[in-house]
Amino acid sequence: MSQSKGRYQQNLRADAARVLFQILEQGMSARECLPAAQQDHNEKDKAWLQEMTYGVLRQLPLLQHWLRLLLDKPLKKNVKVVEHLIMLGFYQLAFSRVSTHAAVSECVNACVPLNAIATKGLVNAVLRNFIRQDTAQNLPDNEQVLSGQPKWFYKKLVDAYPDNYKTILDAMQVKAPIWLRVNNKYKSTDEYCRLLDEREVAYERQAAQHQGIILSKGCDITTLPGYDEGWFAVQDGAAQLAAGLLGSQPNDCVLDCCAAPGGKTCHILELQPDIATCVAIDIESSRLKRIEENLTRLGHQATLICGDASKPTSWWDGQLFDRILLDAPCSATGIIRRHPDIKWLRKSSDIDVLVALQSKIIDAMWALLKPGGTMLYATCSILPAENQLQISAFLNRTPDALLDDKFENDAAQKPGRQILPGEKQMDGFYYARLLKA
Ligand SMILES: C[S@@+](CC[C@H](N)C(=O)[O-])C[C@H]1O[C@@H](n2cnc3c(N)ncnc32)[C@H](O)[C@@H]1O
């Protein structure tokens, strides 16, 4: 795997196996390595690469189970990528409409660009055995393997949701829909829907998201009306609830303290164009550029600062804020259905580190909130440690903090509101609205 891709002839299976190797063996995120693998391919093949690699990531425990059945011993380090190629072959044979012949012969051919010619015979034999022995019917009696989740995460889910973890596990294996948020600065949601009707693009709407549109089928969003003009942004329905819950009023000073790539910053500005100031902070300067691009495309303005929200003394000018959105760095376990690489990149030990960081940031940001002000704490996690337990601990140690529970609709999930993946087509998300006495 030390060779650069440029030296190879294009080969979809080899590219997919390399992406899987980079994610699963080298710890890269799909966001880092998939676009590079896709860049020399046409649109159809780009979509195929994502579909196949995400499919393998979704079903990995089962594919690994089959690999252990059919491969006598693990492959050596220098041809480890071939294990991923074989699992890609299993995935195509068991879960896709790719023809049996193409799945086998193309995977065998992919050994050449992967610099593993010597394994061609092995790949051929393993995939043919998979077909002959009907291995796809060999399902272990193991709920965690069949769920497609890593052991540690499966256990945490069973503990947190003993009554409904099976529904959550199922929802996490389903591909997420594309949600748009219409930029009402330029178009009303109804107007934009009429444009979609003219183009015969099918969609749905839901009452809770006034600017939201759910596309019925996946598509290249840059071809939708008004992409360059900033008439819409792509944002999941759960994330679209943040700006409304923050509830900014005219003349408010608003802080979005973990803001990149700026989806919620832009929404705050769309919902309340008359706020006095909107400051957006992020710790990563490269991600701050993404906020700038999004603000420019959607026609909004904010003050951008590269800074650490847990250490405001280095960037804060002393002015208190009326509203603070704290969209905290988190495990992102609520968006696994959209980004299945997350579950293989995260480790159980990451959760404690994230919980400690979140608690440091809430305390630091609370000091920047005016008395009478509102903080909205949000995560795209479904783990109680980052959500309900985090907020309960904060309320216990902070005498001037009150929970605003008006919008909470499920007593069992208190404090705050836990949205579970798939609920009303949304990602998993958590919100708690905190008022300063
Ligand atoms: C969940 S994302 C925010 C998504 C964003 N609110 C949106 O809607 O587009 C969390 C962000 O927090 C940033 N971050 C992580 N640690 C931080 C810290 N200590 N201070 C400020 N930003 C931080 C990350 O770089 C990341 O961009």
Ligand as a Chemical Component Dictionary entry (heavy atoms), coordinates in Angstrom:
data_LIG
# 
_chem_comp.id                   LIG 
_chem_comp.type                 NON-POLYMER 
_chem_comp.pdbx_formal_charge   0 
_chem_comp.three_letter_code    LIG 
# 
loop_
_chem_comp_atom.comp_id 
_chem_comp_atom.atom_id 
_chem_comp_atom.alt_atom_id 
_chem_comp_atom.type_symbol 
_chem_comp_atom.charge 
_chem_comp_atom.model_Cartn_x 
_chem_comp_atom.model_Cartn_y 
_chem_comp_atom.model_Cartn_z 
_chem_comp_atom.pdbx_ordinal 
LIG C1  C1  C 0  -20.340 19.331 15.566 1  
LIG S1  S1  S 1  -19.165 20.293 14.755 2  
LIG C2  C2  C 0  -20.039 21.802 14.550 3  
LIG C3  C3  C 0  -21.007 21.811 13.374 4  
LIG C4  C4  C 0  -21.556 23.209 13.111 5  
LIG N1  N1  N 0  -22.180 23.779 14.279 6  
LIG C5  C5  C 0  -22.563 23.232 11.967 7  
LIG O1  O1  O 0  -23.761 23.173 12.200 8  
LIG O2  O2  O -1 -22.130 23.301 10.799 9  
LIG C6  C6  C 0  -18.081 20.663 16.074 10 
LIG C7  C7  C 0  -17.011 21.690 15.738 11 
LIG O3  O3  O 0  -16.328 21.998 16.953 12 
LIG C8  C8  C 0  -15.002 22.336 16.648 13 
LIG N2  N2  N 0  -14.250 22.266 17.910 14 
LIG C9  C9  C 0  -13.766 21.168 18.534 15 
LIG N3  N3  N 0  -13.169 21.514 19.687 16 
LIG C10 C10 C 0  -13.295 22.863 19.795 17 
LIG C11 C11 C 0  -12.871 23.814 20.752 18 
LIG N4  N4  N 0  -12.197 23.452 21.861 19 
LIG N5  N5  N 0  -13.153 25.117 20.537 20 
LIG C12 C12 C 0  -13.831 25.506 19.407 21 
LIG N6  N6  N 0  -14.232 24.655 18.458 22 
LIG C13 C13 C 0  -13.973 23.345 18.659 23 
LIG C14 C14 C 0  -14.620 21.338 15.577 24 
LIG O4  O4  O 0  -13.528 21.809 14.817 25 
LIG C15 C15 C 0  -15.917 21.222 14.764 26 
LIG O5  O5  O 0  -15.874 22.075 13.665 27 
# 
loop_
_chem_comp_bond.comp_id 
_chem_comp_bond.atom_id_1 
_chem_comp_bond.atom_id_2 
_chem_comp_bond.value_order 
_chem_comp_bond.pdbx_ordinal 
LIG C1  S1  SING 1  
LIG S1  C2  SING 2  
LIG S1  C6  SING 3  
LIG C2  C3  SING 4  
LIG C3  C4  SING 5  
LIG C4  N1  SING 6  
LIG C4  C5  SING 7  
LIG C5  O1  DOUB 8  
LIG C5  O2  SING 9  
LIG C6  C7  SING 10 
LIG C7  O3  SING 11 
LIG C7  C15 SING 12 
LIG O3  C8  SING 13 
LIG C8  N2  SING 14 
LIG C8  C14 SING 15 
LIG N2  C9  SING 16 
LIG N2  C13 SING 17 
LIG C9  N3  DOUB 18 
LIG N3  C10 SING 19 
LIG C10 C11 SING 20 
LIG C10 C13 DOUB 21 
LIG C11 N4  SING 22 
LIG C11 N5  DOUB 23 
LIG N5  C12 SING 24 
LIG C12 N6  DOUB 25 
LIG N6  C13 SING 26 
LIG C14 O4  SING 27 
LIG C14 C15 SING 28 
LIG C15 O5  SING 29 
# 
